[in-house]
Amino acid sequence: MQMDIQMHCTHFILFIFLCFALYYYYIVILIIITQMKNFKEQRRLELLAKSTQAERAVCVTLQRLGIPYVQQFPISTPKRLYYADIYIPIFRLVIEVDGAYHQGVTQKRLDCNRSANIRRMGYAVCRLSNRDAYSAESVKRKLRRYTSKRRKES
């Protein structure tokens, strides 16, 4: 009888210890997730502050067309976190505005890999040169091309 009580007490103490340990890990995980969300939002705000004139020109065109969009939209892939210059949720379309920096061989290869990874996540990717970004007609033409392509796929 004495042995049973001791064994039950030991099990109860072990159970309480495990509950506290699980609660501790739960709190740690919540803190990590919160910090990751804060990092994503902080990075997004930094990128918004550095947005280029060409990106803003595309946004003005989208506003005039009445198309809702999100600037510096975070996209998580299995390997990386990307921030799309402009994302149009109703079309699941990512618009990347490429300045002169994107003309180098190495950067073109990196951009191609980035676009492929984003496409694997189910988004369409439209790349605009700076020159096209400043032309409302070019932006409209590209939008028509990508939206009609998406409708055909549906």
C-alpha positions in Angstrom: 0.0 0.0 0.0 2.8 2.4 1.0 4.6 1.5 -2.3 1.5 2.3 -4.4 1.1 5.8 -2.8 4.8 6.5 -3.4 4.5 5.4 -7.0 1.4 7.5 -7.6 3.1 10.6 -6.0 6.2 10.0 -8.2 4.0 9.8 -11.3 2.0 12.9 -10.2 5.2 14.9 -9.7 6.6 13.7 -13.0 3.3 14.7 -14.7 3.4 18.2 -13.1 7.0 18.6 -14.2 6.1 17.6 -17.8 3.2 20.0 -17.8 5.5 22.9 -16.7 8.1 21.9 -19.3 5.5 21.8 -22.1 4.1 25.1 -21.0 7.6 26.6 -21.0 8.3 25.4 -24.5 4.9 26.7 -25.7 5.8 30.1 -24.4 9.2 30.0 -26.0 7.7 29.1 -29.4 5.1 31.9 -29.1 7.9 34.4 -28.4 9.9 33.1 -31.4 6.8 33.3 -33.7 6.1 36.8 -32.5 9.7 37.9 -33.1 9.6 36.4 -36.6 6.3 38.3 -37.4 7.9 41.5 -36.1 11.0 40.9 -38.2 8.9 40.4 -41.3 6.9 43.6 -40.7 10.0 45.6 -39.8 11.8 44.4 -43.0 8.7 45.2 -45.1 8.6 48.7 -43.7 12.3 49.2 -44.4 11.8 48.1 -48.0 8.7 50.4 -48.4 10.8 53.3 -47.3 13.3 52.5 -50.0 10.8 51.9 -52.8 12.0 53.3 -56.1 10.3 55.9 -58.3 9.5 53.2 -60.8 7.7 51.1 -58.2 5.7 54.1 -57.1 4.8 54.8 -60.8 3.4 51.3 -61.1 1.4 51.8 -57.9 0.0 55.1 -59.2 -1.1 53.3 -62.4 -2.8 50.5 -60.4 -4.5 53.1 -58.2 -5.9 54.9 -61.2 -7.2 51.5 -62.6 -8.8 50.8 -59.2 -6.8 47.6 -58.7 -6.0 46.8 -55.1 -2.3 45.9 -54.5 0.2 45.4 -51.7 3.7 46.7 -51.8 6.6 44.6 -50.4 4.4 41.6 -49.9 6.3 38.8 -48.0 6.2 35.4 -49.8 7.6 32.4 -47.9 9.0 29.5 -49.9 10.4 26.3 -48.4 13.9 27.8 -48.6 13.6 31.6 -48.5 11.5 34.6 -47.7 11.0 37.0 -50.6 9.4 40.4 -50.7 7.5 41.1 -53.9 7.8 44.7 -55.1 4.1 44.7 -55.8 1.4 42.0 -55.3 -2.1 42.0 -56.7 -4.1 39.6 -54.6 -7.1 39.3 -57.0 -4.9 37.9 -59.7 -2.2 36.3 -57.5 0.2 38.3 -59.5 3.6 39.5 -58.3 5.1 42.4 -60.2 8.9 42.9 -60.0 10.3 46.2 -61.2 13.8 45.7 -62.5 16.1 48.7 -62.7 19.6 48.8 -64.3 20.9 46.7 -61.4 19.0 43.7 -62.7 20.7 43.8 -66.1 23.9 42.0 -65.1 24.3 38.3 -65.9 24.6 37.2 -62.3 21.6 39.3 -61.2 19.5 38.0 -64.1 20.2 34.4 -63.0 19.3 35.2 -59.4 16.1 36.9 -60.6 15.2 33.9 -62.7 15.6 31.6 -59.7 13.6 34.0 -57.5 10.7 34.1 -60.1 10.8 30.3 -60.4 10.6 29.8 -56.6 7.7 32.3 -56.4 5.8 30.6 -59.3 6.1 27.2 -57.4 4.2 28.8 -54.6 1.3 29.4 -57.1 1.9 33.0 -58.0 2.3 34.5 -61.5 5.3 36.7 -61.8 5.5 39.7 -64.1 8.8 41.5 -64.6 8.8 45.1 -65.7 11.8 47.2 -66.7 12.0 50.7 -65.2 11.1 52.1 -68.6 7.9 50.0 -68.8 7.1 50.9 -65.2 6.8 54.6 -66.0 4.5 53.9 -69.0 0.9 53.4 -67.9 0.1 51.7 -71.3 2.9 49.2 -70.8 1.7 48.3 -67.3 -1.9 47.9 -68.6 -0.7 45.7 -71.5 1.3 43.5 -69.2 -1.6 43.2 -66.8 -3.9 42.2 -69.6 -1.5 39.6 -70.7 -1.1 38.0 -67.3 -4.7 38.2 -66.3 -5.9 36.7 -69.6 -3.3 33.9 -69.1 -4.6 33.2 -65.6 -8.2 33.0 -66.8 -7.2 30.4 -69.4 -5.5 28.3 -66.7 -8.6 28.4 -64.5 
